[in-house]
Structure formats: C-alpha cells, structure tokens
Amino acid sequence: MFRNQAIAQQTYNVRYSFEKDTIKVSGGQTFSNKLIIENLSDKAVLLSSEAIKTQTLAGMITLPKSINLNAKEKKAFPLKYITDRKTINKNIQAFTVSIKSDDAQLKIQPAVSFYTLLSDATGLAISTEQSEFYLNQVTGQSQIMLLCTNRGIVPISFRLILTEVPEGLEFTGEKMSLVLQPGAQQLLPFNARNKLNNKIAADFNVTIQAVDQGGNQLALKRIRIMSVSSVRRYGAGDNPYGENLNNTAALRYMSMSQNSSFYQMQANGKLNLSNNADLHYRFNLDYYQDLQGINLYDSYLDYQHKDWGLKIGSIYENLDYVLSGRGAKATLNFNEDKSLSIYGMQNNYMLMSQVTNSLEGPTIIAASYAFKTIGDQHGRLTYLHSQNGFFGVNNQQVSGKTAVRLNATQQLDLEGGYSLEKANNHTGKHAAALGINYTLNAGSYQFITNNYYSTSYYTGLHRGLFQSDNRVVKTMEKSTLSARISILNNSPEYQDIGNRYNFSANKNIINVYEVGYSILMGKINLDFRPYFMDQSLQGMQLLTQLNQDFKWRSSSVRMQANLNFLTTTIVYLLMLIMDIPIKILLMNQNRHFIHFA
C-alpha cells in the first residue's frame, strides 16, 4: 500500500497496477487477475512487457507482445493461469511485470507484483506396504520400508521424527532431512528390533511423523510391530472397519479359523457439550469366544474445557520419553498459548486383558509445561519419573525444547535433557542430551542442519546417539542442485539388571555423502542423486548355541534416480524409481567381499 501511494505521488507518463495483490490458489485450479495500464501523457505510446524471472507472461491468457495506448487512455488486460507445477513452484510466489518503452523521454513507473498463496501446500504422504509388521522369530527383527511421496506441485522440505516408540523396541533408520520435488518419491528403510533377550510376545506401536522446518506436522503414519504369537489385536489390523466414522459404534463377529473366533466392539467420536467444552471418546473391546476372555485396549474418555481438561484411559504422547499406556492426564490452560499437564500412568497397551499376560511396563509420573513459540509450534519443559518394578530400574528426567525465529529467513530450534538412571540400587548413571537445528532460507538458497547428541545412558527417546544431517539446496527456475552430508552413530548402553531379561544393544554407524540434481522438462521431472554410504554394525548373536560377537561393515557407491510424469490435474501417469548399487564392499572381521552391480 505504501509503495502504491509513493508511486501515485510521483509524476509518471505511464502508470499500471494489478487488480488483486494476493490470490489464494489450489492445485489443478485456474486463477486470474487484471493488469490495468494508464497513459497519462498527451501522445500515443507503444509499450512492451517483461516478466523479470517470474511466470507472469507464461499463463493461459497473458499480455500481448505490443501494447498500444492512445493519449489519456486506460486499459485493463486480463491474465489467466492454471495452478500446475510449471506455473507454481513456491507456497508464496511473486508474479512481477515491468512495462517498457523505446521512447527514452517517457517516464514509466517501476515494476509491480502480485502474489499467490497456495492453500493446499501440504501434498506430502508417507506410507508403508502394510500397517502391521511381524518380527522374525530367529533374529527378532523386521524391516520396514517407508515411502515418502510429494503429491503437491511445490517442493517440500521435511524431516522424520519418531514418537510412541515403546521401551524394549529399537527402531533405527535414517531420519534425515529431505527435499522432495513435486511428484518425487523417496524410499527409506527402517529396522525394528526387540531389545529384550526373551520370547515374550511383542506388541509395539510406532508413530512416524513428517514435520517441516518449523516443526509443523505434514504427514503421519502409525504402524504396529508384533511377534507372530501376539494375540492382543489378533485379526484387527488391515480390515475395512479399522477407522470408524465420528460418533459411531460397531459390533462385529470375526472367525479367523475353526479354533479362533471373537466378537469386537468399537466406538469413537466427539460430543460438543457447550461452546467451551468437548468430550472425545474411544472404545475397543474384543471377546475371544474360545478363550472366554476379553481384551480392552485403545480406549479413553477425554473431556476438554477451555480452562482445563481431563483424560482417562489410553494415553499416547511424546515427552522425549514414550507415554504409551493406561492412566490419567489432567491439564490446566492458563491461556491459548500456555498450559500445564500432569500425568499418572503405566506403560501397558492393554487396559484389561484376560487373554494374554503381558510384561508390565514402567509406572510414570510426569509434569509438562507447554508454550507457543513460532506460529502453531509448541515448546515444553518436562519433568518425568519412571519406576519399572519388574526390571528394578528407575529414572528421573528433565527435558525441554523451544524454537526461536532469528529473522525472516532464519530459525533456530533447541532441545535438550538431563537424566539419572538407577538399576537395582546401583550407582546412578548421569546422562545428558542436546539438539540444535538451524534453517536458513536466503533467496534461491536453503541451508538446513539438524544435530543431536546424547550420552550412552540418556533415558530419552534417543539413547546414545550422535546425528548430524546437513543439506544445501540451490533452486533455479526449472532445476535444483543439492548436497548432503549425514552422519549417524548409534551406541546406546544399558545397565546390568541382574536377570535373564537384560537389554542388548547393537551399535550401528551410517554415513551418507550425497549430491543431487533435479530438472523439470515440461511435465517430466528427472531427479538424480549419486551417493556414497558407509555402514557398520556391531553386536552379539543371541540365538546361537554360543553367544558370539559380530562386527560388519559395508561401503557402497549408489545412484538413486526418479522419473515421474504429472498432468495439470495432479494425477500420476508414470513413475519410475531406481536405487542402483554401483560397488559394494562388505567386511566381516578380516574377510572382505567385493560386489559390482
């Protein structure tokens, strides 16, 4: 507005402006504007236009090559565009035009712009082949392939974080920062391992979140990891009734075999009790006819008032420590930005079970103060005490995180914690953690660095972890250059608890050095990323006759190539993804194996 006033106060022979200065757009839809040009001089003028490195002159209806205006004449020129990958490549994008003339005596105002705001900017999807995975009966491990897909029309920068990873499960993989071009896909391998040296039936819930650099959630995927003998939700996964509609109830009978059948009762919904209060509820109950027993799980009542709230039943939250079980949570809201929550619970998926005798989880008491930092992003300060009577382990943990907007182009995220863990009244293990994430958006350049370090006995989600992921991206009109260095060293330690249920810990290192180039050719996007990967794994084989240490190392040169084709309506017609090993070197102790592919 100030710029337009300044232009109006100056004397120009030719003035021009857009009818709209900001337009909300959606993928696959058209949008329009008008450029109004006025000749204030006493003679006819011949004008031309320039887009100044924007898509202003690349629309469905655009400006003519030559613009003729008589003296004192004013004209409006319609402009029309379609929201596709060729036109829109940023969430907030400028369309700039500059009017020119060969007449040096003619005074023409400077360039003007209008902006588009992409309303459906989040086009990220993360998925797996199935929602339930079974641990190998011999190795106690399972591999999960996570597919990340950008279904939108602009590049998406994000990173993966894990929540609800329960005690007893080791979930490892490259939780790196990624930049996905429109239509591109990235396949990421993760490995789940049961850390307990026993044959107790495992039933774990893991939540994988994709968040942007501001910590805002872009996509979410929940999976279950179970041993073959687990019957906690036998037959309940991957069925067409897995997600009930709001305020509905369902009663089902399922027969898995001649000797296995059960009744299932499910309900969930939300009731608006008043303008300031809501009641959320969920109920899941299985009755096993042959076993004459019930399983009650994933059920709760959650009352939320604008000033306070109370939740009873199943609670799943991440306080840099997994809360995944049964209990109660009370919340006091000071205002819209600040709240205090108190937790009292036990990490046990089952609220009640007459079918299976599961291993009791730790009893937890926690207090968490939450506050807003940037936008909808929240920081927190948390105290947590955990007591595991079965293992004889108790710990105290203080942790927190926050975010600071340094300026319009820079953001700094901080997290950290301190813990004290004691096992069977032994000397306590002091531990600490610190994480620093920094983002810089400077024009066509983007620099992202995510760094985290925790000592070996830290009781938070990332125990004994050093991770540094650094990426530089250069965005051009139709292509992108990138470089990434990722270092991960996972070496947790566990105290001797003096019984056969000791935890075991594999130590692994993954280092990746990558360069990337992506180019858009019409509706075809090509993406090439050659990279060098160095991995090592060290641990103990527990299921052999004699427990033996092992140490493996693998080095490989690989190339990932993505080819995809999109229509203007964002429908996939063709997609090809390749991850090609060029040279692999495997080393086991002093033996070497070289493989060319």
Protein Blocks (a to p, Z undefined) as FASTA:
>chain_A
ZZmmmmmmpccfbdcddfbfbdcddehiacddddddddfbfbdcdddddekhpaklmcfb
dcdfbdcddehiacdddddddddfklpccfbdcdddddddfblkbccddddddddddfkl
plcdcddfbfbdcddfklopacdddddddfbfbdcddddddehiaehiacdddddddddd
ehiacddddddddfbfcfbdcddddddddddfkopafbdcddddddfklcklgokgoiak
lpccehiaddddddfbfkbccddddddddddfbfkbccdddddddddfklopaddehiad
ddddfkbccdedjddddehiacddddddddddfblmbccddddddddfblbdckbccddd
dddddddddddfehjbccdddddddddfknopacddddddddddfblmbccddddddddd
deehiacdddddddddddddehjaccddddddddfklcbfbghiacdddddddddfkbcc
dddddddddddddddehiakbccddddddddddddddddehjaccddddddddddddddd
fkbmbdcdddddddddddddddddddfkopafbdcdddddfbdcddehjaccdddZZ
